[in-house]
Amino acid sequence: MERRFVETIKVYDGQFCHPAYHERRARATALAVFGCSLDWDLSGWAIPDELLRGLVKCRVVYDTMVREVTFTPYVFRQIASLRLVEGEGIDYAFKSTDRSGLERLLALREGCDDVLIVRRGMITDTSFSNVVLEDATGLYTPDTFLLDGTCRRRLIDEGDVQVRSIPVTELSRYDRLYLVNAMIGLEDNVSLPTDAVRY
């Protein structure tokens, strides 16, 4: 099966947001998986005129080269509940177009809006985002992530979030859980209280 990977880039009012983080990860992925340098040039990616206003998702599919670039309007998901699921065998270290492992876990959500994946007793990610947990002392993201997301990495680099080991047994010590990814920042407040996480 062909291995292909994807970058999802936030575009707001016709401007690519934080493109350097995406380019860095895509180039690192191509080098690690294929042993090659990736030709990555945003200047050649034309945003359709009708999508030059508002929030837009740019989806870039690549392997040894960029294969497809698409633009679609973005609407935030409503996440009011998460189901804790065990993801012991899952590996999503690279942002692949093959999400079958994540989809298998998502099928276990039992009426919840998404899943919160646990490996070896440690909190990782949801099926589509990294997580940030808040308590009275600050904001923390697990050191046991599945995918080192670009938003997660930027929040750490900018000092807004600290990395911490977060066992599932300590989830209740936190007040709130935020979902973050390339399209969703902390400021968007896609979040829920930790007591909305179902066991």
C-alpha positions in Angstrom: 0.0 0.0 0.0 1.2 3.5 -0.8 2.3 5.5 2.2 1.0 9.0 2.0 1.0 11.7 4.6 -1.0 14.9 5.2 -0.6 18.4 6.6 -3.6 20.4 7.6 -2.9 24.1 7.6 -5.1 26.8 8.9 -5.8 29.6 6.5 -7.5 32.8 7.8 -8.5 35.7 5.5 -6.3 34.3 2.8 -3.2 33.9 4.9 -1.5 30.6 5.9 -1.1 30.4 9.6 2.2 29.2 11.1 3.4 27.6 7.9 7.0 27.0 9.1 5.8 24.4 11.6 4.0 22.4 8.8 6.9 22.7 6.4 9.4 21.5 9.1 7.2 18.5 10.0 6.5 17.5 6.4 10.2 17.7 5.4 11.1 15.7 8.5 8.5 13.0 7.7 9.6 12.7 4.1 13.2 12.4 5.2 12.4 9.8 7.9 10.1 7.6 5.8 11.4 8.0 2.3 14.9 9.3 2.8 14.4 12.2 0.5 14.1 16.0 0.5 10.5 17.3 0.0 9.8 20.2 -2.4 7.5 22.4 -0.4 6.4 25.7 -1.8 3.3 27.5 -0.5 3.7 30.3 -3.1 2.4 27.9 -5.7 -0.8 27.0 -3.8 -3.6 29.2 -5.0 -6.4 29.8 -2.5 -9.7 30.0 -4.4 -11.1 33.5 -4.6 -14.3 32.5 -2.8 -12.2 31.3 0.2 -10.1 34.4 0.7 -12.3 35.4 3.7 -12.9 33.5 6.9 -11.5 30.3 8.3 -10.4 27.7 5.7 -8.6 24.3 5.9 -5.8 23.6 3.5 -5.1 19.9 3.2 -1.8 18.9 1.7 -1.2 15.2 0.7 2.4 14.2 0.0 4.8 11.3 -0.1 8.1 12.0 -1.9 6.4 15.0 -3.4 3.3 17.1 -2.8 0.5 15.2 -4.5 -2.6 17.2 -3.7 -3.6 20.6 -2.2 -7.2 21.3 -1.4 -9.0 24.1 0.4 -12.4 23.8 2.2 -14.3 26.1 4.7 -13.8 25.0 8.3 -16.4 24.5 10.9 -15.5 23.7 14.5 -16.7 20.4 15.9 -18.9 20.4 19.0 -17.2 18.2 21.6 -19.2 17.8 24.9 -18.0 14.3 25.9 -15.1 12.0 25.5 -14.8 8.2 26.0 -11.6 6.8 27.5 -10.3 4.0 25.2 -7.2 1.8 25.4 -4.9 2.4 22.3 -2.0 0.1 23.2 -1.2 -1.0 19.7 -1.7 2.3 17.9 1.2 4.1 16.2 0.5 7.5 14.7 3.9 9.1 15.0 3.6 10.5 11.5 0.4 12.3 10.3 -0.7 9.7 7.8 -3.6 9.6 5.4 -4.2 6.1 6.8 -6.3 6.7 9.9 -7.7 3.2 10.2 -6.2 2.6 13.6 -7.7 5.9 14.9 -11.1 5.1 13.3 -11.2 1.7 15.1 -10.8 3.4 18.4 -13.3 6.1 17.5 -15.9 3.3 16.9 -15.6 2.6 20.6 -16.9 6.0 21.7 -20.3 4.6 22.7 -22.4 7.7 22.2 -19.7 10.2 23.2 -18.5 12.8 20.7 -14.9 11.5 20.5 -12.4 9.3 22.3 -9.5 10.1 24.7 -6.8 7.6 24.0 -4.8 5.9 26.8 -1.6 3.9 26.3 0.1 2.1 29.2 -2.1 4.0 31.6 -1.1 7.5 30.2 -3.2 10.1 28.5 -2.3 10.7 24.9 -4.6 12.4 22.3 -8.1 12.3 20.9 -8.8 10.9 17.5 -8.2 14.3 15.8 -6.3 16.5 18.3 -3.8 16.9 21.0 -5.0 17.8 24.5 -4.1 20.4 27.0 -5.2 20.0 30.6 -5.8 22.9 33.0 -5.6 23.1 36.7 -5.0 26.0 39.2 -1.3 26.1 38.4 -1.4 26.3 34.6 -1.8 24.5 31.3 -0.2 21.1 30.6 0.1 18.7 27.7 1.0 15.0 28.0 4.5 13.9 27.2 2.9 10.7 25.9 1.3 12.2 22.8 0.6 10.0 19.7 1.4 12.8 17.3 3.5 15.9 18.0 1.0 18.3 16.5 2.1 21.6 15.1 -0.2 23.6 17.5 1.0 21.6 20.5 4.6 22.2 19.5 4.0 25.9 19.0 2.3 26.3 22.4 5.2 24.6 24.0 7.8 26.7 22.1 6.0 29.9 23.1 5.8 29.0 26.7 2.0 28.9 26.9 1.8 25.2 27.8 4.2 22.9 29.8 4.8 19.2 29.1 4.0 16.8 31.9 3.5 13.1 32.5 -0.3 12.7 32.9 -1.5 9.3 34.1 -5.2 8.5 33.5 -5.5 8.0 37.3 -4.7 11.7 37.8 -7.2 13.1 35.2 -9.6 14.2 37.9 -7.1 16.6 39.4 -7.5 18.8 36.3 -10.5 21.1 35.8 -10.7 21.4 32.1 -9.5 19.6 28.9 -8.8 21.6 25.7 -8.6 20.1 22.2 -5.9 21.7 20.0 -4.7 21.0 16.5 -3.7 23.1 13.5 -7.2 24.4 13.1 -8.1 24.8 16.8 -6.1 27.0 19.2 -6.6 27.5 22.9 -8.3 30.8 22.1 -11.1 28.9 20.3 -12.0 27.2 23.6 -12.9 23.8 22.2 -13.0 22.3 25.7 -14.9 20.4 28.3 -14.7 19.8 32.0 -12.8 16.7 32.9 -15.9 15.1 34.5 -17.3 14.9 30.9 -14.7 12.2 30.2 -16.4 8.8 30.4 -14.7 5.7 31.7 
